[in-house]
Amino acid sequence: MALMAPRVTHYSDDAPVGTPENPSHEIVTLPNVLTFLRLVLTFVFLYLFVTGTQATERTVAVVVYAVAACTDWADGLLARATQTVSWAGKVLDPIVDRALLFTGVLGLALRGELPAWIAVLLVLRDVWLFCGGAVLQHFYRRKPVDVIYLGKVTTALLMTGFTLMMLGVPVLNGLSLVNVPWLPLLNDQPGCLGLLFIYPACVTSVITAAIYTYKAYQYMMESRAAGERL
């Protein structure tokens, strides 16, 4: 989830309403309905994944998760294609993305399939960014902005890694690259291929958090120096 950016010329009242440069104030749009559907599917997935005891039940849960993840791509594409980009969608979309990732983390952690430190890292990182974003939007900038490119890469890595881990396949032998117990698959313990996506995602998650925090500090200093709200 992005924090905030300085006042830029990216948004323009001269651009057609409903484009990325001039989002509308509509709330009930088809892209936003898809976003809300993704939120509903996240809770359906969590229930099925945690309570399911059969392989078929786990498969159904993962299919629900995959469908929810696909709507993340579909709603943005549809919004741009139909010129229905909205401020409501810009606010809701990253929140629902986080909810989808959280349910994946929580489900795997509850089943004991994800190292606890990864769950703690990702949750704390997003809580930090969410709180920071709320403070910046309230005091320094009223309009949300898009995430940085590295944030999109992080989301893609996490989505891929969690999907593979929820499927539980393929399971690989330990690579014996390190000798620490908290890095399954990289040590001599077997692990799901999905971990090879999640480990770099943890690194990029920390990097993006540091970038957003630094930017937030810059925006606050600029605003205080100017003596006005950005």
C-alpha positions in Angstrom: 0.0 0.0 0.0 1.4 3.3 -1.0 1.8 6.2 1.4 1.5 9.5 -0.2 3.3 11.5 -2.9 4.0 15.3 -3.2 1.7 17.5 -5.1 2.3 16.6 -8.8 0.7 17.3 -12.2 -0.3 13.7 -12.6 -4.0 14.6 -11.7 -5.6 17.2 -14.0 -9.1 18.6 -14.1 -8.7 19.1 -17.8 -8.4 15.4 -18.5 -11.6 13.4 -19.2 -13.4 12.4 -16.1 -12.9 8.8 -15.2 -9.4 8.6 -16.6 -6.3 7.9 -14.3 -5.4 11.6 -14.6 -8.9 12.7 -13.5 -10.7 10.1 -11.4 -14.4 10.5 -10.9 -16.3 10.6 -7.6 -18.6 7.8 -8.5 -18.8 5.0 -6.0 -21.0 2.3 -7.6 -19.1 1.4 -10.8 -18.5 -2.1 -12.3 -14.8 -2.0 -11.4 -15.6 -1.1 -7.8 -18.2 -3.9 -7.7 -15.4 -6.3 -8.8 -13.2 -4.9 -6.0 -15.9 -5.5 -3.4 -16.4 -9.0 -4.8 -12.7 -9.6 -4.2 -13.2 -8.7 -0.6 -16.0 -11.1 -0.2 -14.0 -13.9 -1.8 -11.1 -13.4 0.6 -13.3 -14.4 3.5 -14.8 -17.3 1.6 -11.3 -18.5 0.9 -10.2 -18.2 4.5 -13.1 -20.2 5.8 -12.7 -23.0 3.2 -8.9 -23.1 3.6 -8.8 -23.3 7.4 -11.7 -25.6 7.9 -11.1 -27.9 4.9 -9.7 -31.3 5.8 -9.8 -32.9 2.3 -7.5 -32.3 -0.7 -10.5 -31.3 -2.8 -11.6 -28.7 -0.2 -8.2 -27.2 -0.2 -8.3 -27.1 -4.0 -11.6 -25.3 -4.0 -10.3 -22.8 -1.5 -7.2 -22.1 -3.7 -9.4 -21.7 -6.8 -11.5 -19.1 -4.9 -8.2 -17.3 -3.9 -7.0 -17.3 -7.5 -10.3 -15.9 -8.8 -10.1 -13.2 -6.2 -6.5 -12.4 -7.3 -7.5 -12.2 -10.9 -10.1 -9.6 -10.1 -7.3 -7.3 -9.0 -6.0 -7.3 -12.6 -9.5 -7.2 -14.1 -10.9 -4.2 -12.2 -8.0 -1.9 -13.0 -8.1 -2.9 -16.7 -11.8 -2.5 -16.9 -11.7 0.9 -15.1 -9.2 2.3 -17.7 -11.0 0.7 -20.7 -14.4 2.0 -19.7 -13.2 5.3 -18.4 -14.6 4.6 -14.9 -11.5 5.2 -12.8 -12.7 6.6 -9.5 -11.3 8.0 -6.2 -13.3 5.4 -4.3 -11.6 2.6 -6.4 -8.2 4.1 -5.7 -8.8 4.0 -2.0 -10.6 0.7 -1.8 -8.4 -1.3 -4.2 -5.2 -1.3 -2.2 -7.1 -2.0 1.0 -8.7 -5.1 -0.5 -5.4 -6.1 -1.9 -4.0 -6.1 1.6 -7.0 -8.0 2.9 -6.4 -10.7 0.2 -2.7 -11.0 1.2 -3.5 -11.1 4.9 -6.0 -13.9 4.5 -3.3 -15.9 2.6 -0.8 -15.2 5.3 -3.2 -16.0 8.1 -4.5 -19.2 6.4 -1.0 -20.6 5.9 0.1 -19.6 9.4 -2.9 -21.2 11.0 -2.1 -24.4 9.2 1.5 -24.2 10.3 2.8 -24.1 6.7 4.4 -20.6 6.7 7.3 -19.5 8.9 6.0 -17.3 11.7 8.6 -14.6 11.1 7.3 -14.0 7.5 3.7 -13.6 8.7 4.8 -11.1 11.4 7.0 -9.2 9.0 4.4 -8.7 6.3 1.6 -7.8 8.8 3.7 -5.3 10.7 5.0 -3.8 7.4 1.5 -3.2 6.1 0.2 -1.9 9.5 3.1 0.6 9.5 2.3 1.8 5.9 -1.4 1.9 6.5 -1.0 4.1 9.6 1.6 6.3 7.9 -0.6 6.7 4.9 -3.6 7.7 7.0 -1.6 10.3 8.9 -0.1 11.8 5.6 -3.5 11.9 3.9 -5.1 13.6 6.9 -2.5 16.2 7.5 -0.5 16.6 4.3 -2.3 15.4 1.2 -6.0 14.7 0.7 -5.8 12.5 -2.4 -4.3 9.0 -2.6 -1.8 8.1 -5.2 -0.7 4.9 -7.0 1.8 2.5 -5.5 5.4 2.6 -6.8 6.5 0.0 -9.3 8.5 -2.0 -6.8 5.3 -2.2 -4.7 3.5 -3.8 -7.6 6.4 -6.3 -8.1 6.2 -7.2 -4.4 2.4 -7.8 -4.7 2.9 -10.0 -7.7 5.7 -12.1 -6.0 3.5 -12.5 -2.9 0.4 -13.5 -4.9 2.4 -16.1 -6.8 4.2 -17.5 -3.8 1.1 -17.7 -1.7 -0.8 -19.4 -4.5 1.9 -22.1 -4.8 2.1 -22.5 -1.1 -1.7 -22.8 -0.8 -1.6 -25.5 -3.5 1.2 -27.1 -1.5 3.0 -28.1 -4.7 5.6 -28.6 -5.8 7.6 -29.6 -2.7 11.4 -29.4 -3.3 14.3 -30.9 -1.4 16.3 -28.5 0.8 18.8 -26.5 -1.2 21.4 -26.4 1.7 22.4 -22.9 0.8 22.2 -21.7 4.5 22.4 -23.4 7.9 19.6 -21.6 9.8 16.3 -23.2 10.9 14.0 -20.3 9.9 14.7 -20.5 6.2 13.1 -23.8 5.0 14.0 -24.8 1.5 17.0 -22.6 1.5 18.4 -24.8 4.3 18.3 -28.6 4.2 14.6 -28.8 5.0 12.2 -29.5 2.1 9.7 -26.7 1.3 7.2 -25.5 -1.3 8.5 -23.8 -4.4 6.4 -20.8 -3.4 8.9 -19.9 -0.8 11.3 -18.9 -3.5 8.9 -16.1 -4.5 8.0 -15.2 -0.9 11.6 -14.7 0.3 12.5 -12.0 -2.3 9.1 -10.5 -1.7 10.0 -10.1 2.0 13.2 -8.2 0.9 11.3 -5.9 -1.5 8.6 -5.4 1.1 11.2 -4.0 3.5 12.8 -1.8 0.7 9.4 -0.3 -0.3 8.6 0.4 3.3 11.9 2.2 3.7 11.2 4.2 0.5 7.7 5.2 1.6 8.9 6.1 5.1 11.7 8.3 3.6 9.3 10.0 1.2 6.8 10.6 4.1 9.6 12.3 6.0 10.4 14.5 3.0 6.8 15.5 2.5 6.4 16.5 6.1 9.5 18.6 6.1 8.5 20.3 2.8 5.0 21.0 4.2 6.3 22.4 7.5 8.8 24.6 5.6 6.1 25.9 3.3 3.8 26.5 6.3 0.8 25.1 4.4 -0.9 21.8 3.6 0.2 20.1 0.5 
